[in-house]
Structures are given as structure tokens and as C-alpha cells.
Amino acid sequence: MRRYFILGVGVVMIIALTPVARAALTINANLLTKSTFDITGSISKGAGTFVIDHPTDPANKLLYHSFVESPDTLNQYNGIAQFDGKGEATIQLPDYFEALNKDSTYQFFPMNASMPNLYIKQKIQDNAFVIGGGAPGGEVSWMVTGIRHDPYILAHPIVPEVEKGPSALLDKGECVFEPLCK
């Protein structure tokens, strides 16, 4: 297996372990690694995208998409389902859905025809839910979000707002984006 690590000029690594473990890696250049990069723990960033070779012109273009971000630890599931003869669509979610998620929200939209009577006939139970009120044979586009409640996230919750200071990522007066502190 070949691994490439390309680092530019201005790479600084700071690791200072104190009673409140603190480590920082500052890279003031582009970093390209053609390998797997695994992190056990959390990652924080100012912005984020994924990048792939452009599907219609892979030799000449890249395609960037932004992450969906939230102060909640959201998981999103979606798809298209067809209504049966009773106008119901049973959506089967992954077998781990309820073990991983709580406080689910639902969104759904009829496809190709108006169906004003759509409703959640059965909330998520046994990793499935039912949309009712559809036209037999019709289709519905659906999305469910859940908030993680697995042991890892319960032990390591994301705290959306924190004070800057000696035990934080940055001290008071320091900014991630320096022009904001001027």
C-alpha cells in the first residue's frame, strides 16, 4: 500500500499535554494525503467540504460540496417509497436506527401528484415508520433526522458554545480567523 504525505512550507506542530490535555496541529500550507485518515475523537473546523473528481469531467474538474452542519449531532436518512393499495408506505430504516438516534423528525413530499392527506401513520417503532394518506401506487420522497444518543456521544457531547481561555482551543483575544481579532 502506497501512502503519500505532502506538506508545504510553514508546517508547525504543537503538542502540549497539561492537566487539561491540549494538542494543536497548525498547518499553514496545503496538505494532501492520499491515504486514509482516521480520527478517534472529534474534529473541529472553520468550514468544510468534501471533494471528488467531477462526475461529468473527472480528468479536468473537481466537485466540492459543503457539509450539513448543526449544533445537534444529527443523522439524516432519506429515500423514495411507493404507496401500497391502502395508500400506505412503510419505511424500513437501518436496524441500528433506534439504538443510535432519538427525537426523530420527519419530512415528506408527494411525487408526481398532489396528495394533501399525507401524515405519519406510525412513528418510528422497530426501526420503521409508516406514511399514510397517499394515493395507491403513488410515490413519496421522505427524510428522517435523528439526534445521536449512542454511548460515545453521551460520554463526549458536543458543546456548541464555550468560553475562550487557557483550557480551551484558544485563549481570550485569539481568533481562529485572525482578522476578526484586529
Rosetta silent file (secondary structure, phi, psi, omega in degrees, C-alpha in Angstrom):
SEQUENCE: MRRYFILGVGVVMIIALTPVARAALTINANLLTKSTFDITGSISKGAGTFVIDHPTDPANKLLYHSFVESPDTLNQYNGIAQFDGKGEATIQLPDYFEALNKDSTYQFFPMNASMPNLYIKQKIQDNAFVIGGGAPGGEVSWMVTGIRHDPYILAHPIVPEVEKGPSALLDKGECVFEPLCK
SCORE:     score description
SCORE:     0.000 S_00000001
   1 L     0.000  126.075 -179.843    0.000    0.000    0.000 S_00000001
   2 L   -92.472  137.022  177.285    1.481    3.344   -1.048 S_00000001
   3 L  -127.058  137.127 -179.532    0.967    6.333    1.211 S_00000001
   4 L  -121.167  132.989  172.739    1.748    9.922    0.316 S_00000001
   5 E  -129.074  113.907 -178.288    2.138   12.778    2.724 S_00000001
   6 E  -115.652  116.255 -179.731    2.858   16.109    1.105 S_00000001
   7 E  -116.479  138.089  178.501    3.460   19.014    3.449 S_00000001
   8 L   -89.966 -174.548  178.419    4.169   22.557    2.372 S_00000001
   9 L   -70.269  146.998  174.941    6.315   25.235    3.942 S_00000001
  10 L    89.007   26.543  179.136    5.201   26.613    7.282 S_00000001
  11 E   -86.642  127.181 -179.671    4.049   23.422    8.978 S_00000001
  12 E  -127.986  131.134  174.906    4.007   23.730   12.748 S_00000001
  13 E  -119.937  128.058  178.902    3.021   21.022   15.192 S_00000001
  14 E  -123.434  122.587  173.931    2.434   21.886   18.823 S_00000001
  15 E  -128.928  113.770  179.783    1.649   19.216   21.356 S_00000001
  16 E  -128.199  110.138 -179.989    1.489   20.366   24.958 S_00000001
  17 L   -97.803  117.055 -179.720   -0.008   17.961   27.439 S_00000001
  18 L  -119.572 -177.083  175.761   -1.075   19.661   30.640 S_00000001
  19 L   -52.336  -33.083  170.573   -3.552   18.611   33.325 S_00000001
  20 L  -102.860  101.230 -174.292   -6.126   19.586   30.703 S_00000001
  21 L   -52.432  129.451 -178.876   -4.685   17.726   27.719 S_00000001
  22 E  -137.887  129.341  177.144   -4.140   20.145   24.867 S_00000001
  23 E  -139.932  144.296  178.929   -2.721   19.400   21.477 S_00000001
  24 E  -142.085  142.767  174.199   -2.651   21.501   18.343 S_00000001
  25 E  -127.125  116.287  179.416   -1.511   20.940   14.824 S_00000001
  26 E  -111.788  124.762  178.705   -1.197   24.062   12.711 S_00000001
  27 E  -120.821  111.879 -179.696   -0.597   23.688    9.005 S_00000001
  28 L   -99.324   47.288  179.800   -0.057   26.961    7.162 S_00000001
  29 L  -164.762  171.250  175.166    0.018   25.326    3.763 S_00000001
  30 L   -72.703  142.569  178.825   -1.978   22.913    1.674 S_00000001
  31 E  -124.888  125.583  177.025   -1.883   19.338    2.914 S_00000001
  32 E  -124.007  122.458  174.031   -2.620   16.429    0.613 S_00000001
  33 E  -124.742  125.565  178.404   -2.620   12.897    1.899 S_00000001
  34 L  -101.038   71.138 -177.442   -3.502   10.063   -0.439 S_00000001
  35 L  -165.570  178.401  175.893   -4.325    7.637    2.290 S_00000001
  36 L   -84.976  139.569  179.456   -6.935    7.014    4.950 S_00000001
  37 L  -124.873  108.065 -177.621   -7.006    9.498    7.791 S_00000001
  38 L  -107.517  139.644  175.867   -8.829    8.236   10.855 S_00000001
  39 L  -125.625  126.016  172.522   -9.586   10.258   13.968 S_00000001
  40 L  -101.069  112.216 -173.917  -10.819    8.698   17.158 S_00000001
  41 L   131.833 -142.174 -178.430  -12.442   11.550   18.988 S_00000001
  42 L  -124.569  164.731  177.395  -13.771   14.750   17.500 S_00000001
  43 L  -133.572  138.190  177.019  -12.670   17.217   14.873 S_00000001
  44 L  -122.164  146.738 -175.503  -13.414   20.931   14.766 S_00000001
  45 L  -153.632  159.741  177.418  -13.011   23.156   11.741 S_00000001
  46 L   -78.927  -32.159  178.201  -13.877   26.603   10.471 S_00000001
  47 L  -159.997  167.940 -179.446  -15.543   25.274    7.333 S_00000001
  48 L  -159.931  150.131  176.566  -15.650   22.021    5.468 S_00000001
  49 E  -144.886  165.333  162.469  -16.270   20.343    2.174 S_00000001
  50 E  -109.791  154.583  179.482  -15.826   17.047    0.508 S_00000001
  51 E  -133.629  134.398  176.357  -14.073   16.967   -2.835 S_00000001
  52 E  -136.392  165.089  171.108  -14.305   14.352   -5.559 S_00000001
  53 E   -63.288  137.402 -176.872  -13.371   14.139   -9.213 S_00000001
  54 L   -60.629  129.695 -175.073  -16.180   15.818  -11.131 S_00000001
  55 L   -63.729  -26.293 -179.269  -18.600   13.095  -12.291 S_00000001
  56 L  -101.342  -10.442  178.287  -19.013   14.542  -15.804 S_00000001
  57 L  -149.990   62.712 -172.799  -15.431   15.741  -16.354 S_00000001
  58 L   -63.627  -25.639 -178.417  -13.167   13.805  -13.947 S_00000001
  59 L   -77.531  -21.179 -172.258   -9.939   14.493  -15.828 S_00000001
  60 L  -122.286  -13.246 -174.947  -10.337   18.278  -15.734 S_00000001
  61 L  -136.637  155.742  170.786  -12.557   19.305  -12.820 S_00000001
  62 E  -111.904  153.021  175.675  -13.161   18.795   -9.115 S_00000001
  63 E  -118.352  122.370  177.665  -16.575   18.928   -7.425 S_00000001
  64 E  -108.387  137.941  171.952  -16.824   20.476   -3.925 S_00000001
  65 E  -132.275  145.531  178.787  -19.882   20.206   -1.683 S_00000001
  66 E   -80.367  157.831  172.053  -20.342   21.673    1.791 S_00000001
  67 L   -78.452  152.647  168.651  -21.130   19.661    4.913 S_00000001
  68 L   -85.990  124.201 -174.501  -24.524   19.984    6.528 S_00000001
  69 L  -122.237  150.563 -175.713  -23.767   21.455    9.940 S_00000001
  70 L  -159.671  154.367  172.678  -25.803   21.831   13.101 S_00000001
  71 L   -73.032  -13.993  175.814  -25.300   22.312   16.841 S_00000001
  72 L   -91.732  154.411  176.808  -27.109   18.958   17.180 S_00000001
  73 L   -88.274   75.490 -173.350  -25.435   15.657   16.398 S_00000001
  74 E   -83.056  143.143  166.536  -27.836   14.915   13.558 S_00000001
  75 E  -117.009  142.402 -176.953  -28.044   11.841   11.405 S_00000001
  76 E  -125.049  136.138  178.845  -30.070   12.054    8.204 S_00000001
  77 E  -132.266  141.485 -179.548  -31.779    9.264    6.286 S_00000001
  78 E  -154.198  167.682  178.842  -33.845    9.676    3.105 S_00000001
  79 E   175.526 -170.898  177.346  -35.347    7.904    0.160 S_00000001
  80 E  -126.458  134.013 -179.300  -38.349    7.405   -2.099 S_00000001
  81 E  -127.846  157.606  178.495  -41.139    4.969   -1.264 S_00000001
  82 E  -109.790  138.786  178.074  -44.209    3.716   -3.074 S_00000001
  83 L   -77.216  140.490  177.365  -47.673    3.614   -1.510 S_00000001
  84 L   -81.158 -171.945 -177.889  -49.407    0.247   -1.353 S_00000001
  85 L   -63.341  -19.987  177.557  -53.049   -0.419   -2.236 S_00000001
  86 L   -93.719    3.396 -178.832  -54.177    1.110    1.097 S_00000001
  87 L    76.358   29.188 -179.945  -52.216    4.331    0.431 S_00000001
  88 L  -120.787  145.796  175.459  -49.534    3.496    2.992 S_00000001
  89 E  -127.498  119.897  176.501  -45.771    3.369    2.680 S_00000001
  90 E   -93.890  122.263 -179.237  -43.724    1.536    5.291 S_00000001
  91 E  -101.405  117.662  177.764  -40.199    2.921    5.504 S_00000001
  92 E   -93.031  121.032  178.129  -37.633    0.452    6.837 S_00000001
  93 L   -95.049  167.663  178.134  -34.673    2.189    8.462 S_00000001
  94 L   -56.573  149.823 -175.530  -31.299    0.561    9.250 S_00000001
  95 L   -64.326  -11.826  178.042  -31.501   -1.988   12.057 S_00000001
  96 L   -97.434   -0.525 -170.242  -29.362    0.275   14.272 S_00000001
  97 H   -52.170  -55.604 -175.279  -31.539    3.386   13.841 S_00000001
  98 H   -70.121  -27.013  176.324  -33.236    3.455   17.260 S_00000001
  99 H   -70.148  -27.888 -176.429  -30.055    2.414   19.084 S_00000001
 100 H   -96.463  -27.976 -168.881  -28.252    5.387   17.513 S_00000001
 101 E  -124.605  154.160  171.848  -30.969    8.062   17.320 S_00000001
 102 E  -140.101  174.927  174.244  -33.650    9.789   19.380 S_00000001
 103 E    49.351   52.865 -177.563  -36.015   12.756   18.855 S_00000001
 104 E   -69.111  146.761  171.031  -36.689   11.962   15.212 S_00000001
 105 E  -122.400  153.566 -173.847  -38.220   14.488   12.835 S_00000001
 106 E  -125.169  141.003  169.734  -39.982   13.657    9.593 S_00000001
 107 E  -137.386  140.333  178.749  -40.314   15.406    6.251 S_00000001
 108 E  -156.230  149.160 -177.465  -42.095   14.012    3.237 S_00000001
 109 E  -141.738  134.613  176.869  -43.414   15.237   -0.101 S_00000001
 110 E   -69.437  153.719  179.888  -45.604   13.537   -2.669 S_00000001
 111 E  -118.623  138.499  173.402  -44.150   12.976   -6.101 S_00000001
 112 L    69.850   -8.077  178.444  -45.870   13.407   -9.490 S_00000001
 113 L  -161.041  149.868  176.535  -49.295   14.146   -7.968 S_00000001
 114 L   -70.519  135.150  175.945  -50.826   16.170   -5.163 S_00000001
 115 L  -138.456   79.506 -172.529  -51.566   14.123   -2.033 S_00000001
 116 L   -68.926   -9.372 -175.751  -52.868   16.625    0.535 S_00000001
 117 L  -103.230   18.169 -179.672  -53.751   13.991    3.149 S_00000001
 118 L   -66.210  142.886  178.205  -50.270   12.604    3.840 S_00000001
 119 E  -158.792  163.764  174.237  -49.451   12.029    7.510 S_00000001
 120 E   -82.469  108.297 -178.995  -47.251    9.911    9.762 S_00000001
 121 E   -76.813  -36.914  177.721  -49.500    6.944   10.494 S_00000001
 122 E  -140.436  122.116  175.135  -46.963    5.274   12.767 S_00000001
 123 E   -63.912  170.669 -177.008  -43.932    6.927   14.334 S_00000001
 124 E   -58.881  125.389  179.340  -40.638    5.042   14.315 S_00000001
 125 E  -151.753  129.626 -176.164  -41.039    1.702   16.021 S_00000001
 126 L    54.886   39.410  175.843  -38.818   -1.337   15.457 S_00000001
 127 L    62.305   32.648  176.719  -36.700    0.804   13.095 S_00000001
 128 E  -149.360  156.789  172.718  -39.569    1.539   10.706 S_00000001
 129 E  -141.975  164.823 -175.484  -42.315    4.136   10.263 S_00000001
 130 E  -125.661  130.386  172.218  -45.437    4.398    8.131 S_00000001
 131 E  -100.012  127.996  179.355  -46.641    7.299    5.981 S_00000001
 132 E  -113.999  174.104  175.553  -50.395    7.196    5.366 S_00000001
 133 L    83.283   14.127 -178.508  -52.872    9.118    3.232 S_00000001
 134 L   -90.918  167.944  175.411  -51.159    8.510   -0.092 S_00000001
 135 L   -82.455  128.699  178.602  -52.558    7.565   -3.468 S_00000001
 136 L   -52.020  129.956 -179.053  -52.214    3.816   -4.111 S_00000001
 137 L    84.418  -10.293  178.982  -49.216    3.301   -6.392 S_00000001
 138 L   -74.962  171.345 -179.420  -48.033    6.886   -5.831 S_00000001
 139 E  -120.402  153.820  178.239  -44.588    7.830   -4.605 S_00000001
 140 E  -135.736  136.376  172.641  -43.350    9.886   -1.692 S_00000001
 141 E   -94.504  129.791 -175.511  -39.944   11.431   -1.070 S_00000001
 142 E  -131.641  155.460  173.441  -39.079   11.227    2.620 S_00000001
 143 E  -145.585  136.692  175.311  -36.373   12.313    5.059 S_00000001
 144 E  -124.502  135.104  170.747  -35.908   11.475    8.734 S_00000001
 145 E  -116.564  149.002  175.826  -33.379   13.074   11.046 S_00000001
 146 E  -136.553  154.985  176.815  -32.409   11.777   14.450 S_00000001
 147 E  -101.329  128.257 -177.686  -30.172   13.081   17.201 S_00000001
 148 E   -57.596  140.481  172.270  -27.421   10.690   18.263 S_00000001
 149 L  -142.979   32.249  178.076  -27.749    9.156   21.712 S_00000001
 150 L   -77.518  162.736 -176.597  -25.189    6.392   21.500 S_00000001
 151 H   -54.472  -37.926 -178.334  -22.736    5.786   24.383 S_00000001
 152 H   -64.054  -49.340 -176.346  -19.865    7.647   22.663 S_00000001
 153 H   -70.196  -29.231  176.128  -21.765   10.885   22.065 S_00000001
 154 H   -67.684  -36.100  178.046  -23.313   10.710   25.545 S_00000001
 155 H   -78.462  -25.892 -176.934  -19.810   10.436   27.035 S_00000001
 156 L  -131.372   65.583 -176.822  -18.395   13.107   24.677 S_00000001
 157 L   -67.835  153.160  174.318  -21.200   15.578   23.932 S_00000001
 158 L   -84.598  125.101  177.462  -20.684   18.477   21.590 S_00000001
 159 L  -102.872  110.236 -173.047  -20.889   21.750   23.490 S_00000001
 160 L   -63.243  -38.402 -177.842  -21.827   24.418   20.909 S_00000001
 161 L  -122.206  128.526  177.172  -20.596   27.493   22.820 S_00000001
 162 L  -134.705  150.721  175.131  -17.501   27.641   25.023 S_00000001
 163 L   -76.662  142.564  173.021  -15.531   30.473   26.590 S_00000001
 164 L   -74.848  151.344  179.307  -12.019   31.044   25.295 S_00000001
 165 L   166.165 -175.512 -173.857   -9.285   30.606   27.873 S_00000001
 166 L   -59.966  -29.104 -179.377   -6.282   28.547   28.960 S_00000001
 167 L   -98.298    8.011  179.558   -8.144   25.229   28.874 S_00000001
 168 L  -103.594  177.573  178.477   -9.867   25.974   25.548 S_00000001
 169 L   -58.543  -41.331  179.849   -8.672   25.743   21.953 S_00000001
 170 L  -130.617  149.430  174.138   -7.770   29.455   22.009 S_00000001
 171 L   -77.835  161.135  175.621   -7.059   31.975   24.748 S_00000001
 172 L   -56.561  139.056 -178.966   -9.177   35.100   25.129 S_00000001
 173 L    90.471  -15.232  176.566   -8.184   37.671   22.495 S_00000001
 174 L   -94.991  147.389  179.515   -7.068   34.994   19.992 S_00000001
 175 L  -128.387  146.738  173.985   -9.182   34.209   16.939 S_00000001
 176 L   -62.233  -45.125  177.429   -9.362   31.248   14.597 S_00000001
 177 L  -105.918   95.908 -169.537   -9.707   33.755   11.760 S_00000001
 178 H   -48.599  -38.185 -179.564   -7.186   36.424   12.825 S_00000001
 179 H   -58.234  -22.370  178.523   -8.782   39.426   11.053 S_00000001
 180 H   -69.129  -22.537 -177.690  -11.730   39.103   13.467 S_00000001
 181 H   -94.648    1.696 -177.721   -9.429   39.947   16.404 S_00000001
 182 L   -90.938    0.000    0.000   -7.965   43.104   14.888 S_00000001
